[in-house]
Amino acid sequence: MTGTIEQLTARERDCLRLVARGMSSKEIALALGLSPLTVDGYLKEAARTLGVSSRREAARILTAHEDASPQPPETPPQNLGAEPVDLAETVHSGVPLPPKRSEAEPRFRVPFLRQGRQTNDLDPLNRLMWIFGLSILMLIAVANFLNGLGALWRITS
């Protein structure tokens, strides 16, 4: 190995832990609040630091190191009275999982197919609004084109 685990930054370790869970760069970026390119940069740097050729190898090295290192004993959850017992007993890994988005109600509805969907899910009113908006934009574009042609005609004559 070229480097050691201790040379990895906290973000590189977080990214590698999520790679070990089988997550893609996009999923890791969503979980950590980064861009996918930044995640790829962290993973490349981590692989270079550890002297391996892939992110999966680097993730395996990190998990093997963390599994082999002695873990502090778990403290039993305290009953604080106000919170439910099942909430107090949940264990979190320190790296948040990406929020679940409902595809049933996307943030912004568009009039074309997206992300593998086979049907258009707009209601008639939204379709009419999109048709009206796009026709206005096309009218503006044609008007600007004709205005440019008129200006070119005046310049050449």
N, C-alpha and C positions, 0 to 999 in steps of 0.2 A: 504494500500500500504506500502511496505517496504521502498521504496525510493521515491525520487521526480524526476520530469522532469529535474530539474536543475543539478542533479547528472549525467545525461547522457553526454557522450562526443559528440563532433561535428560529428564524424564518425558514432557513434551509432544513432544519430538523422537522419543523411543522409540515413543510411540503413533503418531505420524505415519509413521514408517518402516514400522511394521507395517500401517498402513492402505494404504501404497503397495504392500505385498505382497499386498493383497486380503483381509486378515483382518477379521473382524467384531469388534465390541466384546467379545463373550464370549470369543473366541479370544485377543484381545489381553490381556484381564483374566487369563486362565489363564496366558498366557506371562509376564506381568509380576508375577503374584501380587497382583492388585488386584481390586476389584469392578467389574463392568461399568459401574455408575453413576459410579465414579471415573474410569474410562477415558473415558466420555462427557464428563465435566466437563473433563478435560485436553484433549480434542479440541475442545470448544466454545471453551475459552479460547485454544487455539492458533489456531483459525480467526478469533476476534475480534482477537487480536494481529496477525495477518497481514492483516486487513481483507478476508477472503473469506467467502463464504456457506456453504461446505460443507467437510467434512473432507477430501474427495478433492482439492479445489483446494489446500487447505493442504498436503496430502501431496505434490502435484505441485510446489508451490513449493519445499518443503524438498528433495526429491530433485533438482530442477533446480539448486538452490543447492549441494548437496553434490557433484553431478556436475561443476559448473563450478569449484568450489574445488580448488586443487591438492592432490593426495593425497600423503602421504609415501611414498617408495619402499618397496616391500615387501622385507623382509629374508628371505633364504632360510632355511628351517627348519634348525635345528641338529640334528645327530645326537647325541642324548644317550646312546645306547647301550642304555639299559634299556627305552625305549619303542619300539613298532613304528614303522616308517618311515611307514606310511600314516596313523597317528595324528598324527605330527608334521607331516604335510603338509596336514591339514585346516585350512581357514580358517573362522573363526567371525566373524559380523557384529557381535558385541557384544550383540545382543538375543536372548535365548534363545527357542527355539521351544517351544510347549506340549508337555508330555509326552503320549505316545501311550497312551490307555487302551484296554484290551481290552474290547469290548462282549460278548465271549463269557463273561466272568466279571465281572459288575458288582459293585460294593462291597456293596450292600444289595439283596437280592431282595425285591420287593414283589408282592402277589397281583393287581395290576391292570396294564393295558397302559401302557407309557411310551415316550416318544420315538419314536413312529411304528412301534413293533413291533406285529405283527399277531397274535402268539400269546403265550400265557402260558408262561413258561419254568421254572416251579417244578416240582420233583419231588413225588411224592405225600406224602412225609413233611413237606416244607415247607408244602404246602397244608393238611395236617391241623393243623399247628402254628398257621398263620394263622387257620384256622377256629376252633380252640379259643381262641386269644387274643382274637379279635374277639367271639366269643360271651361270653366273660368280661366284656369291656368293655361289651357291650350289657346284660348282666345287672346290672352295677354302675349303669349309667345308668338302667335301668328301676327298680331298687331306690331310687335317689335320687329319682326322679320320684314314686314311690309314697309314699316317706317325706315328701316335700314336700306331697303331697296330704293325707296323714294329719295333718300339722301344721296345714295350712290348715283341715281339718275340725274339729280340736280348738279352733282359735282362734275359728271362727265359731259353734260350738255352746256 
